Amino acid sequence: MKKINIDTLNEFRFLSGLKISQDEMNLAFKVSRTDEESNTYKSCIHLLNTEDDSIIKLTSENLTGPFDFLNDSNIIFASDRGSSENKKSDDSKKEKHTKFYSINIGGGEASLYMDIPKDVVDFTPIDESKFLIQYNYVPFVEDDSIDSDDYLVFDEFPYRFNGKGYINKKRTRLAVYDRDKSEVIDITDELTNVSFVKLNKSKTKALFTSNRYTTRFSFKSDLMELDLSTNKTDLLLKDIEGLCNPDYFGDKIVFQSRDRSVYGLNTNPGIYFYENGEVRLMTPSFDSNFGNSLGTDLRLGSNDDPIVYNDKLYFLSTDNDVINMYHMDLSGNIVKVTNSNGSIDDFIVVSKGIYTIYMDENSPQEIHLFNDGFKKLSDYNGFLKDYEISKVETFEFSNDGIDFYGYVIPPIAKKDKNPAILSIHGGPKTVFGKVLHHEMQLLASLGYYVFYMNPRGSCGRGNEFMDIRGKYGSIDYEDLMKFTDEVLTKYDDIDSERLGVMGGSYGGFMTNWIIGHTDRFKRACTQRCISNWISMYGTSDIGFYFVEDQVDGTPWRDFENMWNMSPLKYADRITTPTLIIHADEDHRCPPEQGHQMFLALNYHDIETKMVVFKGENHELSRSGKPLHRRRRLNEIVEWMTKI
């Protein structure tokens, strides 16, 4: 049997983007892989026949954008095959073109179907000649005195966003594209952001959420309805907090929203009905997160949007450490559909059952059909049967009167005494579970115990459990330290003098906090971290609202409290050698957070090293360039060998 290594990452296949034909005879999806030669990910479309569950590869690996069924026999997809040069429109504005190709599901060569003079990020076919498109809009500034690439202008906030770079005056706009006329008909203006576009069954109307701002982004959005016969819009609801996922549901409209008045930013949303101008909350007692919050590095894109099918609304929810599916009827009755042991990363409901992209502790992502249970239909990651996988062991423990699960991955080859690494998830409102995680299995194959848990602040256990506003570094720290004590008690072959700790984002904050409050860990690796809440407030793309909500303060009102909650304050106490990993385009937890920690450790003569990856953002460990993901793992492994 082989051992998991860094190269194993190149063997995994990542599945995403389920699409079903109108006759429900064919299921299309994207299959992606790392390609170190080009240092990118290669993606293609595969097709599953729902009559016999046979699967074929439909396109070559040049899928670069969205795809969908044009009709029951053809799929259209965005690709950069052929010429992808930008063209100039008549008004001399530089515009990116998105080329769409059509291919018959029976196979054959793809042919150019339409060339839209916009940077299309998503689309929905209305018919074979008209399409609802969402595209990135970049305002044109004419200034012959200097190359506009040499300077930046900011007059709104936020002016940058993780994964998108600088976004001042950039918007996602909604338009109708008429293929016959080669015409783009804008529905929204240049200052409006659009999301969650949903057609009705007859394809005569569409819902979308709209957020228009000129100086500062708002969390309140409008619910709009588009009449496709006239291209006119109607305002249905105005200034709804956290509005998302609207859809037509019987003779009603359903959507999600959240009331932040009690639990703040991370409050679990509710499902609402809109009918005849009235809004009604349908889930007053469903205290659970909607969507998928389960972390893994073996996923490359997921979709947890609800689906309406046969007068039922199907949705995903994070239940403790797994992802389950529920449905709600028109009366608001909620029924749990699945009994999952892992993660549902995407799903499509059809008369035959529910097609899912599913993964658990025994298998990475595969296509499954769910009826009474999950039936695996694909074998994209079957290579893993040739590798030794260390099974995740769990145990229960209590802290502060609360019951928790602890997770332990033993080393593949044990010794009398073994080193161990505490891994801490990000968020904090996410979870770890038993699903496969390449990084953790890699460490186990190298002889480490890997242990992790979901402390207070995590998702999946209701609003009260996740609410650690103003408590960062207190109750969550106590949970993690009690867990560490329990692990050392239950696994007496762990060498308590050879412990490491690592984590990213919130996990990076907690790593920084831990090494400033205990010396029990001999090596640390803090990634995309938070070290100083005061500077984080003004430099993160979400700092101006996230920090105030989570730390319960602003620099002008609560400077001392914010400093007390900053790991940087306690850097003079640190004795733990620490590796700092960051990305130079991380706008979520900006590089300056890592730089401050690096300077502080260096100033106090603590062994430290900082590795900054150029051209990467906050998603480095999950979807960064393949060679960067390799180098990152190499840096971690090399650092932890010195425990």
N, C-alpha and C positions, 0 to 999 in steps of 0.2 A: 504493500500500500504506500502511496505517495503522501508526503506531508505538505500541508498548505504552505505556500511561499509567496513572495511578492509577485512572481510571474503568473501565479494562478489567476490574478485579477484579469489577465488578458483572455482567459478561457471562458469567463462568465458571459452570458447573454442577458441583456436587459430588455424587458418587454413593457410596452406602454401603448396608449392611444387606441383602445378598442372602438371599432365602428361596425355597425350592423347594416346590411342591406335592407331595403324596405320590405322585401318579401321574406326576410329573416333566414335566407338560405345560405348566406355567406357572412363570415366574421373577418374583418380586416384588423390588423394590428402592426405595430412597429417593433422591429427587432434591432437592437443596437449592440455594438461591441467597441472595445477600445482598439485603436490602431496607433501603435507607437511610432510607426514609420512616418505618418503624417501628423502625429501628436494630436489627433482628434478622435471623435467617435464616428463610426460608420453606421448608417441606418438604412433599412430597407423595409418594404411592406410584405408581410406574409398573409396568407388567406386560409381560413378554416372553413370547410364545407360542413354545415350543421346537420346534414343528413347522415353522413358517415364519419364525421369528425376527422377527415383526412386534411392534411396541411400541406400547402405548397408555398414556395418562395415566389412572389409575384414580380418584384422589381429588383434591380441591381442596387448596390449600396450608395446611392446618391440622393437619398431623401433628405431635404434640408429644411422642410417646413411642414405645414399642416396638410392633411389629406382627408378625403371623405368619398363616399359613394356618390357618383353623379347620377346613376340609375342602378337598376338591379344587375346590370351587366358590365358596368364600367366604373373605374375609380379614377379620380383626379388627385394629383399630388404636386406639391411645390418642390422644385429641384433646381440645382444650379448647373445641370447638364447643358452642354452647349455654351453659347456665349452668355455671360452674365454681366456684361459691361453696362454701366449706368448710361442712360440716355438723357438728353435735355428736352424738356417740353418747350412749347412755343414761347413761354414767358421767361425762358432761360434759367429757370430754377432747376437745380440738380435734383433728380428724383431717382430713387432706387426702384428697379422693376422686379416684380416677382413673376416668374414663369411657372405656369401650371401645365402638367402633362396628363394625358388620358391614356389609360391602359385597360384592355378588356380582361375580365377576370379569368378568361380561358387562356390567357398568356399572349405572347407576341410582343412586338415592339411598342413602346410608348411613343406617342406623338404629341407635339405641342398643341395645347388646347386653347390657352389664352395667355396673354402677356399683359399683366396689370401694372400700370406705371405708379405703383405704390409699394411700400415695404409692408406687405400683408403678414399679419401675425396670426390671424384666424379667419375662417370663412364658413359660411353655411349656404349650401345650394338652395335656391328658391325653386328654380326649374333648371333646365339644361342651358339656359342662356342668361339667367339672372342670378346674382349671388349677393348675399349680405357679407360684407367684408369689414374687418377691423384692421386698421393699418396705423403704423407709427408715423406721426406727423412731426416734422421738424421745420420750424419757421425759417424762411429764407431771409437773410440779412445781406443787403447789397452794400459793400464797403470796399471800394477799389484801393483804398490807401494801405490796407494791410490784409494779409491772408487771414481769414476768419478762424482758421485752425490754430492761430498763434495767440489767441486771447479768448477769455470767457467772460460772459456778462450774466450776472445774477440779479433778478428783480422779483423773485418769488421764493417761497420755501415750502417743501424741500427743493433744493436745486441739484441734488444728486441722489442716486438710489442704488442699492447693492444689485449688481448684475446688469444694470442699465447705464451706469456711469452718470455723466452730467445730464440732467433732464430739464433744465430751465426752459419753460415754454414748450416742452415736448409733450405731446398728448397721444393717446390712442383714440382715433376717430372712427366713427361708424359711417359706412357708405353702402350704396347699392352699385354693383358693377353690372353693366349691360354689355354682354359679350358681343351681341349682334352689332351694336353701335360703337363698341370699344370706348364706352363712356363711363366715367366714375361720377356718381351723383352723391355728393356729400349730404349726410343726414344731420350730423352735429358740427358745431363750429370749431374754430382753431383753439379754443380755450377749454374745451370739454373733454374729459376722460370718460371712456365708455368701457363697460365690462358686462359679463354675464348675459350675453345675447341669446335669446331663446325664441324659436319660431313656434306658432301654434300648429296643430295637426294639418289644417287646411292650407297652411303656408300663405295666409292672407294678412297676418299680423305678427308682430314680434315685440317681445319685452326686452328692455335693457336697463341697466343702472347707469346713471349719469351724474358726474361730479364736475361742476364748473367752478373754477377759481382763477383769480388774477394775481393774488399776492401770497396766499397761504392755503395749503391743502386742508380740506375739512373731512372728517370721518362721516359726515352726514351726506347721503346721496339721495337722488331723486329716482323714483320708479317711473319709467317712461314706456309708452306703447306706440309702436310705429304701424301705421296703416300702409301696407305695401302697394295698394292700388293708387294711392295719392302721394306716397312718400312724406306724409305729414305725421307729426308726433303729437301725442297728448300727454300731459303731466297727470299721472295717477296719484302719486304720493310725493310729498316734498320733505327734504331734510330728515331722512330716516337713518338713525344711528346704525352703522355696521351692516347696511343693506347688502344682501348677496343672494345668489341662487334663486331669482324669481322664475316662475314657470306657470303655465296654464294647467289647472287641476280641476277637472270637471267644469262646472260653470263658475269656478272661483280662480283666483290667482294666489299662489303660495309663494312665500319668501322667508328668508331668515334675517333676523336682526338681533341686536343685543342691548340690554339695558345695563349700562356701566355704573349705575348709581350706587350699587352695593359692593360689588366685587371688582370694579375697575376694568381695565383694558382687556384682561384675559377671561372675562365672564363668558360662560357657555351661552351660545345664542339660543333663541327660541324659534319655533316655527309659527308663522302667522298666516292667516287667511285674509285676503282682501276681496270684498264683495259688495257691490252697490255703494261704494264710497266708504264702507266701514272696515275697520281692521280689528281682527280678533286673534289673541294668543291661543294657540292650540296645544302647547306643551308646557303648562305651568309647573308640572311636577317631574319633567324629564330633565334631571340635572346631570347631563352628560355632554361631552363634546361632540359636535358634528364633524365628521371627517376623519382623516388618518393622521395621527400624531406619533406613530411608531417609527423610531429611528433605525436605519441600517445604511451601510455603504454599498449595498447590492441592489440599488434601485436607481433608475435614470429617468425620472419623470413619472408622475402618477396622476390619477384623476379621481377625486372623491366627491364630485358634484352629484347631487341627488338626481334621480330619474323618475318621471311619472310614467306608469304603465298600467293600463286597465284599472283606472280609478284607485290606484295606490301610489303613494310616494315612497320610493325606496331610497334609503340613505345609509351612509356608514357612520359608525361611532366608535370612539376609542374606549374600550371596556378594560379598565385596569391596564393590562399589558398586551392585549390583543385587539384586533379590529373586527367588529361584527357588523352585520347588516340588519337593518330594521325596515319595516314598512308601516305607513300610516294611511288609514282610509279617510274618506271625506268627512267622517264624523269625529276625526281626531284620535281614533283608537290606534295605539302603537303596539306592534307585535315584533318580537325578536325573530329573525328569519334564520340566521346561521348560528352555529356553535363553533366558532373559529378557534384554532390553536395558533394562529399567526396573523398575517397581514393580507387584507384584500386591498390591492393597489389600484384596481380599476374594475368596473363591472358593467355589463349590459344585460338587461332583462328581456327575455323573449318567451314565446309560448312553451318552448321546450324546457326552459329552466333559466338559470342565471349564469352567464359566462363571466368568469372572473380571471384576473391576473392575481395569483395567490402564491404566497410563500410561507413556509413555517420553519421549524427548527431542523427539519430533515432535508429540505429542498429549497433552493432559491426560486425565483419567479418561474412559474409555468402557467399555461392556460388550463383552467379547471372549469368543469360544468358542475354547478351546485343544484341539487334537488334536495334529497334527504341528507346528503353529505357532499364533500368535495371529491370529484372524480377527475384525476389528472389526465389531460388529453395530449400534452406535448412533452418533449424531452430535450429541451434546449440546453439544459444544464445537467444532463445525465452523466457528463464526464466526472462529476463529483463522487460517483460511486467508487472511483479508483483512489480516492483520497481518504486519509484518516480525519474524521471529524470528531472533535471532542464534544460530547453531549453536555448540554447546559443542565446543571443541577440546581434545584431550588430548595429553599427552606423558609419557614416563617419565623419571624421574631417581632418583638414589640418595643416601642420606644414612646415615652410620654403618653402611654395609654392607647397608642395607635398600633394596629397590626400592619406589618409590611411583609413583602416577599423579597428575599435576597437571591441573587443569581450568581452562580459560580461555574466557570469553565475551567476544569482541571487541565494541567499540561498533558500533552500526548505521552511523553515519557517522564514519569515521576522519579525523583531522587528522594533520599532520606529527608532532605530539607530543600524546599523550592521557593524561589522568589515569587512575588505576587504583585499585581498591578490593579489598583482601583481605577475604574473608568467611569466618568461622570458625563451624563448626556447634556445637551444644550437646551435652550428654551427660555426659562425653565419649564414651560408648559408643553413638554413632549414626554415620551416614555421610551424606555428600553424594554425589550421582552426576550423571548427565546428564539426569535427568528435569526437566521444565519447572518453573521457579520464578519466580513473578510478580515478586517483588522484584528478583531479579537481572536479569531481562529489562527491567524498568523502568529500572534503572541503565544497562544497555547502550544502551537507546533514547535516553538523555540524554547519551551520549557517553563513558561510562566503560568501561574494561576491568574485568571482574569476574573475580577468580581465587580458586580455593579448592582444598583437598586434604583428605585424611583422614590426619592425623598419627597417630603412636602414641598409643594410648588409644581409637582408633576401633573400631567393630564390623566384623565380616565377615572377619577374618583370624586368628581363633583367640584362645585365652586369653592366650598369652604376649604377643602384639602389643597387646592391649587393656589389659594390666596396667601402669598407670602410678601405682599406689599409692605415695605418698611421693615421686613424681617430677614432680608438677605444676609447670609452668614451667621444666622442664629439657629433657628429651629431646623433648617435644612442641613447645616453643618453638624448639629447634634445627631440627626438621623444617620448621616454618613459615618460619623465616628462610632456610633453604637453598632452600626452594621459591620464596620471593620473589626470591632471587638468580637462580634459574633462569629465572623468568618475565621478569625484566628483561633477561637475556641473550638469550632467544629472541625477545622482542618489542621490537625496538629503537625502535619508535614510541611506547613508553610513556615518559612523562616521570618519571624517577626522583625528581624534586623535587616531584611532585604525587601522592603515594600516600596513600590512606586505609585505615583498618582498622575492621572492625565485626564484631560477633557477639553472641549472646545466650546466657544461662545459662553453661555452660562456655565458650562463645564470648565471653561478657561477661567472665568471669574472665581469659581469655587476652588479650582486648583491653586490660584493665587492666594485666596483666602486661607486655605488649609495650611499652606507652607508658612504663612505668617502667624499661625496660631498653634502649630505643633511641629515637632521635629521628628515624628515617628516615620515619615516617608523619606527614603534616602535618595530618591531621584524623582523629578517632576517634569512633566511636559505640558505647558500651557499653550493653547492654540486659539487663534482668533478671539483673544481674551478681552475682558474688561478689567482695568486696574484702577481707574480713577473716574468716579461717577460725575465729578464736576466738569472735567473736560469732555467726557462722553456725552454730556448733555448738549454741548455745542458743536460736536464734530460728527456724531453719528447721524445717518440719514433718518433714523427714527428717534434720536435722542430727545428732541424737544417735547415729545409726548410719552415715550416709553420710560424714560428715566423719571420724569415727574410722577408718572403713575406707579411705577414699581418701587422706587426708592422713597416715594412720598415727599418730594421736595424739589426745589429749584435752587440754583446757586445764589440767588438774591435773597431768598427767604429762609433757606435751611442749609447754608454753607457748612456749618460745623457738623451737622448730622450727616450730610452727604460725604464729607471727608471721613467721618468715623466709620462709614460703611464701605469705604474704598480700600481694597487690599493694599494699595500703594502706601497707605499710612503705616502699615505694619512691616514694610520691607526691611526695616532695620533689625527686625527680629529673625529674619529668615536665615537658615543655615543649609537649606536643601539645594543642591545643584539643580539648575532649572534650564530646560530647553524651551525656547519661545519660537513658535511657528506662526507666521502671519502671511497675509497676501496684500500686495501694494494697492489693489483696487477694492479692498474690503471697506465698503462704506457703512456696513452695519455695525461692526466693532472695528473702528478705524485703526490703521497701523500705529498711530501715535500711542494707543493703549499698550501695545507691545513694546514700543520704544521706551516709554516711561518705565516699564517694569525692567527692561534690560539695563537701562541706566542705573536704576536703583540697586539692582543686584550687583552690577559691576562696581558701583561706588562703594558698596559694603563688602567688597572682596569675596563675593559668592561666585562659585564656578557657574558660568552661564554661556549660552550661545543663542543667537537669534538668526533664524532662517526666514527670509522674506521672499515669497514667490511672485515674480513679476507677471502682470497680466491676469492674475487670479483674483477672485473675490471671496466672499464669505462661504461659498460652496466648494472650496478647494478639495476637502476630504471626500465629497460625495460625487461631484461632477467636474472636478478640475481636469486640466489636460492630463492625458495618461502618463506622460513622462514626469510631470510634476507630482502626480499621485504616487508614482514609484519613488521619487526622490524623498517625498515627505515620509513614506513608510521606512525608507532606509535611514533617515535621520532619527526617527523614533527608535527603531531597533538598535542602532548604534549607541544611542544615548542610554537606553535602558539596560544594555549589556553590562554597564558599570555599576548596577545596583549591588 
